[in-house]
Structure formats: C-alpha cells, structure tokens
Amino acid sequence: QVQLVESGGGLVQAGGSLQLSCAASGQYYSNFVMGWYRQAPGKQREMVATITSGGTTKYADSVQGRFTISRSNPENTAWLQMNALKPEDTAVYYCNIRRTVTPAFNHWGQGTQVTVSS
C-alpha cells in the first residue's frame, strides 16, 4: 500500500510564496518519477513539474522560472517551491509518483488547496 501525504497549501497574496511537500511511504520500487499536478475548477488536471530519481526536472511553461521542484531520494520526499504566485495558480495541487517500467505504478495524493488572492 502506497501513501502520499501532502502538506503546505494555503492562502497567499499574489506575489507571495508557498512550499508544498509530499512524503511517500509504503511498499514500492525505486527509480520513479515524482511530480506535482494541479486542477482548477472547471479545468482538466495539468502537469506542473516533475523530477526523476536522477534529478531531471520538467516544468509547465506557465510556471517555468517561478516554481522549483526538488526531491530527497532517501526520504522519498518531494517539494514544490512556488514563488511569484499569481491568481491563476489557484488550484488543488496533487502529488504523483509513477514508474513506467515493470513493475509499473501510478499513485496520487489526496490534494492540497492553493489559493492566490489578487
């Protein structure tokens, strides 16, 4: 059973910062991608940032230069540092871990609300 526990969401004014964290626990294999996705009301879930076990990162164009994803492999924890937040960043943010090679898996956290006021 894999569990992803997220924390760090909240309400912040535009231009402010927040840091999200995601801790993975349970039984799973190593070498997986950790990522953050978000879903705003009435919109589809979208990728925000991902990071491989080797540290390769990928960002959505809308957050490039403002958000930074990092991870600690021994602790299986990932962080998303969000700076210069904008009202359009308001969404529920979900942590994800996935492995595409056998044995493959794909797990989601429960989500944490981020609200940016103008």
Buried (B, 14 or more C-beta within 10 A) or exposed (E): EBEBBBEBBEEBEEEBEBBBBBBBEEEBEEEBBBBBBBBBEEEEBEBBBBBBBEEEBBBBEEBEEBBBBBBEEEEBBBBBBBBEBBEEBBBBBBBBBBBEEEEEEEBBBEBBEBBBEE
